[in-house]
Amino acid sequence: MSTRTTPTDVWREPSRGTFAKSAVAGAVQTLAPARTAYRALDVKVNYLRPVTADGRDLVATGTVVHNGRRLAIATAEVVNADGDRVAIATGTTLLGSSPPPRAGADSIAEGADARIGR
Protein backbone atom coordinates (compact mmCIF):
# COMPACT_ATOMS: atom_id res chain seq x y z
CA MET A 1 0.00 0.00 0.00
CA SER A 2 1.38 3.37 -0.89
CA THR A 3 1.66 6.10 1.68
CA ARG A 4 0.02 9.44 0.99
CA THR A 5 1.23 12.29 3.14
CA THR A 6 0.78 16.02 3.49
CA PRO A 7 3.73 18.44 3.56
CA THR A 8 3.85 17.97 7.35
CA ASP A 9 4.16 14.16 6.96
CA VAL A 10 0.74 13.38 8.42
CA TRP A 11 -1.04 10.47 6.73
CA ARG A 12 -4.09 11.75 4.86
CA GLU A 13 -7.47 10.56 6.11
CA PRO A 14 -8.63 8.95 2.81
CA SER A 15 -5.65 6.57 2.90
CA ARG A 16 -6.34 5.46 6.45
CA GLY A 17 -10.06 5.18 5.66
CA THR A 18 -9.37 2.97 2.65
CA PHE A 19 -7.18 0.77 4.85
CA ALA A 20 -10.01 0.39 7.40
CA LYS A 21 -12.61 -0.28 4.68
CA SER A 22 -10.39 -3.00 3.21
CA ALA A 23 -10.29 -4.76 6.59
CA VAL A 24 -14.11 -4.62 6.82
CA ALA A 25 -14.47 -6.09 3.30
CA GLY A 26 -11.80 -8.71 3.92
CA ALA A 27 -13.52 -9.92 7.09
CA VAL A 28 -16.80 -10.45 5.21
CA GLN A 29 -15.06 -12.20 2.33
CA THR A 30 -13.50 -14.76 4.68
CA LEU A 31 -16.97 -16.02 5.71
CA ALA A 32 -18.84 -15.78 2.40
CA PRO A 33 -19.08 -19.03 0.44
CA ALA A 34 -17.02 -19.23 -2.75
CA ARG A 35 -18.43 -17.22 -5.68
CA THR A 36 -20.88 -15.35 -3.46
CA ALA A 37 -21.71 -11.97 -4.93
CA TYR A 38 -21.55 -9.07 -2.50
CA ARG A 39 -22.08 -5.33 -2.47
CA ALA A 40 -21.02 -2.83 0.19
CA LEU A 41 -24.09 -0.92 1.36
CA ASP A 42 -22.34 1.47 3.74
CA VAL A 43 -19.08 2.05 5.56
CA LYS A 44 -18.47 4.51 8.37
CA VAL A 45 -14.93 5.36 9.48
CA ASN A 46 -14.12 7.25 12.68
CA TYR A 47 -10.65 8.80 12.85
CA LEU A 48 -9.40 8.78 16.42
CA ARG A 49 -5.91 10.30 16.21
CA PRO A 50 -3.49 11.56 13.56
CA VAL A 51 -0.97 9.19 12.02
CA THR A 52 2.47 10.43 11.06
CA ALA A 53 4.38 8.94 8.14
CA ASP A 54 7.21 7.62 10.29
CA GLY A 55 7.79 4.36 8.42
CA ARG A 56 6.26 2.21 11.16
CA ASP A 57 3.45 -0.26 10.55
CA LEU A 58 -0.26 0.25 10.88
CA VAL A 59 -2.31 -2.90 11.44
CA ALA A 60 -5.98 -3.23 10.48
CA THR A 61 -8.06 -6.07 11.91
CA GLY A 62 -11.55 -6.84 10.63
CA THR A 63 -14.20 -8.82 12.51
CA VAL A 64 -17.62 -9.98 11.33
CA VAL A 65 -20.17 -9.19 14.05
CA HIS A 66 -23.25 -10.40 12.13
CA ASN A 67 -23.31 -12.97 9.34
CA GLY A 68 -26.89 -13.31 8.20
CA ARG A 69 -28.43 -14.90 5.13
CA ARG A 70 -28.51 -11.61 3.16
CA LEU A 71 -26.50 -9.12 5.26
CA ALA A 72 -23.12 -9.17 6.93
CA ILE A 73 -21.93 -6.48 9.34
CA ALA A 74 -18.24 -6.12 10.13
CA THR A 75 -16.05 -3.81 12.16
CA ALA A 76 -12.40 -2.90 11.77
CA GLU A 77 -9.80 -1.38 14.03
CA VAL A 78 -6.59 0.28 12.82
CA VAL A 79 -3.76 0.50 15.36
CA ASN A 80 -0.33 2.12 15.09
CA ALA A 81 3.02 0.55 16.03
CA ASP A 82 2.53 1.68 19.65
CA GLY A 83 -0.77 -0.22 19.86
CA ASP A 84 -2.87 2.98 19.90
CA ARG A 85 -6.18 2.87 18.02
CA VAL A 86 -6.07 5.40 15.19
CA ALA A 87 -9.34 4.53 13.40
CA ILE A 88 -12.39 2.30 13.69
CA ALA A 89 -14.89 1.38 10.99
CA THR A 90 -18.24 -0.37 10.62
CA GLY A 91 -19.66 -1.65 7.35
CA THR A 92 -22.76 -3.44 6.07
CA THR A 93 -22.55 -5.78 3.09
CA LEU A 94 -25.37 -7.27 1.00
CA LEU A 95 -24.74 -10.94 0.21
CA GLY A 96 -26.27 -12.92 -2.63
CA SER A 97 -25.71 -15.97 -4.78
CA SER A 98 -23.47 -15.47 -7.75
CA PRO A 99 -25.39 -14.82 -10.96
CA PRO A 100 -23.90 -15.75 -14.29
CA PRO A 101 -21.52 -12.95 -15.36
CA ARG A 102 -23.20 -10.49 -17.69
CA ALA A 103 -21.51 -9.58 -20.92
CA GLY A 104 -18.73 -7.07 -20.30
CA ALA A 105 -18.83 -7.40 -16.49
CA ASP A 106 -15.35 -7.01 -15.02
CA SER A 107 -16.14 -8.68 -11.69
CA ILE A 108 -18.60 -10.77 -9.73
CA ALA A 109 -19.66 -7.57 -7.95
CA GLU A 110 -20.69 -5.96 -11.26
CA GLY A 111 -22.82 -9.00 -12.08
CA ALA A 112 -24.44 -8.66 -8.66
CA ASP A 113 -25.27 -5.03 -9.40
CA ALA A 114 -27.25 -6.16 -12.44
CA ARG A 115 -28.99 -8.93 -10.46
CA ILE A 116 -30.22 -6.60 -7.70
CA GLY A 117 -31.33 -3.93 -10.16
CA ARG A 118 -28.49 -1.42 -9.80
Residue frames as a rotation matrix with the C-alpha (Angstrom) as fourth column:
MET 1
0.584 0.811 0.000 0.00
0.811 -0.584 0.000 0.00
0.000 0.000 -1.000 0.00
SER 2
-0.268 -0.692 0.671 1.38
0.624 -0.655 -0.426 3.37
0.734 0.304 0.607 -0.89
THR 3
-0.174 0.128 -0.976 1.66
0.893 -0.396 -0.211 6.10
-0.414 -0.909 -0.046 1.68
ARG 4
0.095 0.244 0.965 0.02
0.614 -0.778 0.136 9.44
0.784 0.579 -0.224 0.99
THR 5
-0.143 -0.228 -0.963 1.23
0.948 -0.310 -0.067 12.29
-0.283 -0.923 0.260 3.14
THR 6
0.923 0.348 0.165 0.78
0.371 -0.919 -0.136 16.02
0.105 0.187 -0.977 3.49
PRO 7
0.348 -0.844 0.408 3.73
-0.087 -0.463 -0.882 18.44
0.934 0.271 -0.235 3.56
THR 8
0.109 -0.296 0.949 3.85
-0.962 -0.272 0.026 17.97
0.251 -0.915 -0.314 7.35
ASP 9
-0.705 -0.436 -0.559 4.16
-0.407 0.895 -0.185 14.16
0.581 0.096 -0.808 6.96
VAL 10
-0.510 0.647 0.566 0.74
-0.515 0.297 -0.804 13.38
-0.689 -0.702 0.182 8.42
TRP 11
-0.915 0.187 0.357 -1.04
0.366 0.758 0.540 10.47
-0.170 0.625 -0.762 6.73
ARG 12
-0.738 0.672 -0.062 -4.09
-0.630 -0.654 0.418 11.75
0.240 0.347 0.906 4.86
GLU 13
-0.342 0.705 0.622 -7.47
-0.643 0.307 -0.701 10.56
-0.685 -0.640 0.348 6.11
PRO 14
0.546 0.617 -0.567 -8.63
-0.837 0.374 -0.400 8.95
-0.035 0.693 0.720 2.81
SER 15
-0.202 -0.694 -0.691 -5.65
-0.597 0.647 -0.475 6.57
0.777 0.317 -0.545 2.90
ARG 16
-0.923 -0.128 0.362 -6.34
-0.380 0.431 -0.818 5.46
-0.051 -0.893 -0.446 6.45
GLY 17
-0.056 0.989 0.135 -10.06
-0.772 0.042 -0.635 5.18
-0.633 -0.140 0.761 5.66
THR 18
0.375 0.122 -0.919 -9.37
-0.823 0.500 -0.270 2.97
0.426 0.858 0.288 2.65
PHE 19
-0.680 -0.685 -0.262 -7.18
-0.423 0.657 -0.623 0.77
0.599 -0.313 -0.737 4.85
ALA 20
-0.729 0.476 0.491 -10.01
-0.447 0.212 -0.869 0.39
-0.518 -0.854 0.058 7.40
LYS 21
0.292 0.888 -0.356 -12.61
-0.875 0.097 -0.475 -0.28
-0.387 0.450 0.805 4.68
SER 22
-0.045 -0.396 -0.917 -10.39
-0.724 0.646 -0.243 -3.00
0.688 0.653 -0.316 3.21
ALA 23
-0.945 -0.300 0.131 -10.29
-0.295 0.608 -0.737 -4.76
0.141 -0.735 -0.663 6.59
VAL 24
-0.244 0.939 0.242 -14.11
-0.632 0.035 -0.774 -4.62
-0.736 -0.341 0.585 6.82
ALA 25
0.453 0.421 -0.786 -14.47
-0.889 0.276 -0.365 -6.09
0.063 0.864 0.500 3.30
GLY 26
-0.400 -0.711 -0.578 -11.80
-0.614 0.677 -0.406 -8.71
0.680 0.193 -0.707 3.92
ALA 27
-0.814 0.155 0.559 -13.52
-0.451 0.437 -0.778 -9.92
-0.365 -0.886 -0.286 7.09
VAL 28
0.239 0.971 -0.013 -16.80
-0.702 0.164 -0.693 -10.45
-0.671 0.175 0.720 5.21
GLN 29
0.326 -0.150 -0.934 -15.06
-0.868 0.343 -0.358 -12.20
0.374 0.927 -0.018 2.33
THR 30
-0.744 -0.668 0.033 -13.50
-0.619 0.669 -0.412 -14.76
0.253 -0.327 -0.911 4.68
LEU 31
-0.644 0.555 0.526 -16.97
-0.199 0.542 -0.816 -16.02
-0.738 -0.631 -0.239 5.71
ALA 32
0.265 0.768 -0.583 -18.84
-0.821 -0.137 -0.554 -15.78
-0.506 0.626 0.594 2.40
PRO 33
0.416 -0.083 0.906 -19.08
0.274 0.961 -0.037 -19.03
-0.867 0.263 0.423 0.44
ALA 34
-0.667 -0.732 0.140 -17.02
0.303 -0.095 0.948 -19.23
-0.680 0.675 0.285 -2.75
ARG 35
-0.830 0.227 0.509 -18.43
0.463 -0.228 0.856 -17.22
0.311 0.947 0.084 -5.68
THR 36
0.113 0.855 -0.506 -20.88
0.947 -0.246 -0.205 -15.35
-0.299 -0.457 -0.838 -3.46
ALA 37
-0.150 -0.068 0.986 -21.71
0.555 -0.831 0.027 -11.97
0.818 0.552 0.162 -4.93
TYR 38
0.053 0.167 -0.985 -21.55
0.952 -0.307 -0.001 -9.07
-0.302 -0.937 -0.175 -2.50
ARG 39
0.012 0.009 1.000 -22.08
0.501 -0.865 0.002 -5.33
0.865 0.501 -0.015 -2.47
ALA 40
-0.771 -0.310 -0.557 -21.02
0.637 -0.387 -0.667 -2.83
-0.009 -0.869 0.496 0.19
LEU 41
0.271 0.933 0.235 -24.09
0.851 -0.347 0.394 -0.92
0.449 0.093 -0.888 1.36
ASP 42
0.832 -0.057 0.552 -22.34
-0.214 -0.951 0.225 1.47
0.511 -0.305 -0.803 3.74
VAL 43
0.095 -0.821 -0.562 -19.08
0.875 0.339 -0.346 2.05
0.475 -0.459 0.751 5.56
LYS 44
0.891 0.113 0.439 -18.47
-0.095 -0.900 0.426 4.51
0.444 -0.421 -0.791 8.37
VAL 45
0.064 -0.940 -0.335 -14.93
0.761 0.263 -0.593 5.36
0.646 -0.217 0.732 9.48
ASN 46
0.991 0.127 0.039 -14.12
0.064 -0.719 0.692 7.25
0.116 -0.684 -0.720 12.68
TYR 47
0.150 -0.979 0.137 -10.65
0.294 -0.088 -0.952 8.80
0.944 0.183 0.275 12.85
LEU 48
0.801 0.225 -0.555 -9.40
0.557 0.061 0.829 8.78
0.220 -0.972 -0.076 16.42
ARG 49
0.526 -0.687 -0.501 -5.91
0.052 -0.562 0.825 10.30
-0.849 -0.460 -0.260 16.21
PRO 50
0.698 -0.313 -0.644 -3.49
-0.713 -0.378 -0.590 11.56
-0.059 0.871 -0.488 13.56
VAL 51
0.725 -0.527 0.444 -0.97
0.463 0.849 0.254 9.19
-0.511 0.021 0.859 12.02
THR 52
0.433 -0.667 -0.607 2.47
-0.689 -0.679 0.255 10.43
-0.582 0.307 -0.753 11.06
ALA 53
0.930 -0.184 -0.317 4.38
-0.153 0.590 -0.793 8.94
0.333 0.786 0.521 8.14
ASP 54
0.413 -0.790 0.452 7.21
-0.869 -0.193 0.456 7.62
-0.273 -0.581 -0.767 10.29
GLY 55
-0.248 -0.531 -0.811 7.79
-0.803 0.581 -0.135 4.36
0.542 0.618 -0.570 8.42
ARG 56
-0.879 -0.023 0.477 6.26
-0.358 0.695 -0.624 2.21
-0.317 -0.719 -0.619 11.16
ASP 57
-0.845 0.525 -0.097 3.45
0.328 0.654 0.682 -0.26
0.422 0.544 -0.725 10.55
LEU 58
-0.389 0.869 0.304 -0.26
-0.909 -0.309 -0.279 0.25
-0.149 -0.385 0.911 10.88
VAL 59
-0.992 0.124 -0.029 -2.31
0.120 0.986 0.113 -2.90
0.042 0.109 -0.993 11.44
ALA 60
-0.343 0.939 -0.014 -5.98
-0.929 -0.337 0.156 -3.23
0.142 0.067 0.988 10.48
THR 61
-0.989 0.104 0.106 -8.06
0.072 0.960 -0.270 -6.07
-0.129 -0.259 -0.957 11.91
GLY 62
-0.438 0.886 -0.149 -11.55
-0.775 -0.288 0.563 -6.84
0.456 0.362 0.813 10.63
THR 63
-0.953 0.222 0.208 -14.20
0.036 0.762 -0.646 -8.82
-0.302 -0.608 -0.734 12.51
VAL 64
-0.517 0.854 -0.058 -17.62
-0.074 0.023 0.997 -9.98
0.853 0.520 0.051 11.33
VAL 65
-0.920 0.229 0.317 -20.17
-0.351 -0.126 -0.928 -9.19
-0.173 -0.965 0.196 14.05
HIS 66
0.104 0.952 0.288 -23.25
-0.395 0.305 -0.866 -10.40
-0.913 -0.023 0.408 12.13
ASN 67
-0.886 -0.352 -0.301 -23.31
-0.424 0.354 0.834 -12.97
-0.187 0.867 -0.463 9.34
GLY 68
-0.062 0.966 0.250 -26.89
-0.393 0.206 -0.896 -13.31
-0.917 -0.154 0.367 8.20
ARG 69
0.142 0.224 0.964 -28.43
0.659 0.705 -0.261 -14.90
-0.738 0.673 -0.047 5.13
ARG 70
0.603 0.185 0.776 -28.51
0.760 -0.430 -0.488 -11.61
0.244 0.884 -0.400 3.16
LEU 71
0.740 -0.328 0.587 -26.50
-0.318 -0.940 -0.124 -9.12
0.593 -0.095 -0.800 5.26
ALA 72
0.273 -0.712 -0.646 -23.12
0.901 0.424 -0.087 -9.17
0.336 -0.559 0.758 6.93
ILE 73
0.896 -0.060 0.440 -21.93
-0.191 -0.946 0.261 -6.48
0.400 -0.318 -0.859 9.34
ALA 74
0.356 -0.861 -0.364 -18.24
0.857 0.456 -0.241 -6.12
0.373 -0.227 0.900 10.13
THR 75
0.976 -0.184 -0.120 -16.05
-0.102 -0.863 0.494 -3.81
-0.194 -0.470 -0.861 12.16
ALA 76
0.408 -0.911 0.064 -12.40
0.647 0.239 -0.724 -2.90
0.644 0.337 0.687 11.77
GLU 77
0.908 -0.275 -0.317 -9.80
0.103 -0.586 0.803 -1.38
-0.407 -0.762 -0.504 14.03
VAL 78
0.542 -0.798 0.264 -6.59
0.322 -0.094 -0.942 0.28
0.777 0.595 0.206 12.82
VAL 79
0.906 -0.319 -0.279 -3.76
0.221 -0.206 0.953 0.50
-0.361 -0.925 -0.116 15.36
ASN 80
0.661 -0.748 -0.060 -0.33
-0.608 -0.487 -0.627 2.12
0.439 0.451 -0.777 15.09
ALA 81
0.051 -0.766 -0.641 3.02
0.011 0.642 -0.767 0.55
0.999 0.032 0.041 16.03
ASP 82
-0.797 -0.316 0.514 2.53
-0.458 -0.237 -0.857 1.68
0.393 -0.918 0.044 19.65
GLY 83
-0.765 0.570 -0.300 -0.77
0.625 0.769 -0.131 -0.22
0.156 -0.288 -0.945 19.86
ASP 84
-0.648 0.546 -0.531 -2.87
-0.071 -0.738 -0.671 2.98
-0.758 -0.397 0.517 19.90
ARG 85
0.011 0.749 0.663 -6.18
0.879 0.309 -0.364 2.87
-0.477 0.587 -0.654 18.02
VAL 86
-0.833 -0.342 -0.435 -6.07
0.107 -0.871 0.480 5.40
-0.543 0.354 0.762 15.19
ALA 87
-0.539 0.726 -0.426 -9.34
-0.821 -0.341 0.457 4.53
0.187 0.597 0.780 13.40
ILE 88
-0.665 0.449 0.596 -12.39
0.103 0.846 -0.522 2.30
-0.739 -0.286 -0.609 13.69
ALA 89
-0.709 0.439 -0.552 -14.89
-0.691 -0.276 0.668 1.38
0.141 0.855 0.499 10.99
THR 90
-0.373 0.674 0.638 -18.24
-0.003 0.686 -0.727 -0.37
-0.928 -0.273 -0.254 10.62
GLY 91
-0.706 0.122 -0.697 -19.66
-0.705 -0.218 0.675 -1.65
-0.069 0.968 0.240 7.35
THR 92
0.093 0.802 0.590 -22.76
-0.301 0.587 -0.751 -3.44
-0.949 -0.107 0.296 6.07
THR 93
-0.794 -0.412 -0.447 -22.55
-0.563 0.220 0.797 -5.78
-0.230 0.884 -0.407 3.09
LEU 94
0.402 0.914 -0.053 -25.37
-0.812 0.329 -0.482 -7.27
-0.423 0.237 0.875 1.00
LEU 95
-0.692 -0.608 0.389 -24.74
-0.404 0.773 0.490 -10.94
-0.598 0.182 -0.780 0.21
GLY 96
0.473 0.851 -0.227 -26.27
-0.728 0.232 -0.645 -12.92
-0.496 0.471 0.729 -2.63
SER 97
0.387 -0.319 0.865 -25.71
0.400 0.903 0.154 -15.97
-0.831 0.287 0.477 -4.78
SER 98
-0.538 -0.702 -0.466 -23.47
-0.161 -0.458 0.875 -15.47
-0.828 0.545 0.133 -7.75
PRO 99
0.662 0.744 -0.092 -25.39
-0.200 0.058 -0.978 -14.82
-0.722 0.666 0.187 -10.96
PRO 100
0.364 -0.562 0.743 -23.90
0.900 0.418 -0.125 -15.75
-0.241 0.714 0.658 -14.29
PRO 101
-0.473 -0.576 -0.666 -21.52
0.371 -0.816 0.443 -12.95
-0.799 -0.038 0.600 -15.36
ARG 102
0.718 0.693 -0.060 -23.20
0.271 -0.358 -0.893 -10.49
-0.641 0.625 -0.445 -17.69
ALA 103
0.457 -0.539 0.708 -21.51
0.856 0.051 -0.515 -9.58
0.241 0.841 0.484 -20.92
GLY 104
0.154 -0.510 0.846 -18.73
0.178 -0.828 -0.532 -7.07
0.972 0.233 -0.036 -20.30
ALA 105
0.950 0.178 0.257 -18.83
-0.212 -0.236 0.948 -7.40
0.229 -0.955 -0.187 -16.49
ASP 106
0.104 -0.994 0.032 -15.35
-0.535 -0.083 -0.841 -7.01
0.838 0.070 -0.541 -15.02
SER 107
-0.871 -0.424 0.248 -16.14
-0.410 0.350 -0.842 -8.68
0.270 -0.835 -0.479 -11.69
ILE 108
-0.580 0.677 -0.454 -18.60
0.724 0.683 0.094 -10.77
0.374 -0.275 -0.886 -9.73
ALA 109
-0.536 0.363 -0.762 -19.66
0.485 -0.606 -0.630 -7.57
-0.691 -0.708 0.149 -7.95
GLU 110
-0.785 0.259 -0.563 -20.69
-0.555 -0.696 0.455 -5.96
-0.274 0.670 0.690 -11.26
GLY 111
-0.709 0.551 -0.440 -22.82
0.052 0.664 0.746 -9.00
0.703 0.506 -0.499 -12.08
ALA 112
-0.519 0.505 -0.690 -24.44
0.851 0.236 -0.469 -8.66
-0.074 -0.831 -0.552 -8.66
ASP 113
-0.758 0.244 -0.604 -25.27
-0.125 -0.964 -0.233 -5.03
-0.640 -0.101 0.762 -9.40
ALA 114
-0.730 0.498 -0.467 -27.25
-0.560 -0.046 0.827 -6.16
0.390 0.866 0.313 -12.44
ARG 115
-0.598 0.487 -0.637 -28.99
0.470 0.857 0.214 -8.93
0.650 -0.171 -0.741 -10.46
ILE 116
-0.350 0.476 -0.807 -30.22
0.875 -0.142 -0.463 -6.60
-0.335 -0.868 -0.366 -7.70
GLY 117
0.499 0.723 0.478 -31.33
0.863 -0.467 -0.193 -3.93
0.084 0.508 -0.857 -10.16
ARG 118
0.402 -0.421 -0.813 -28.49
0.234 -0.811 0.536 -1.42
-0.885 -0.406 -0.228 -9.80
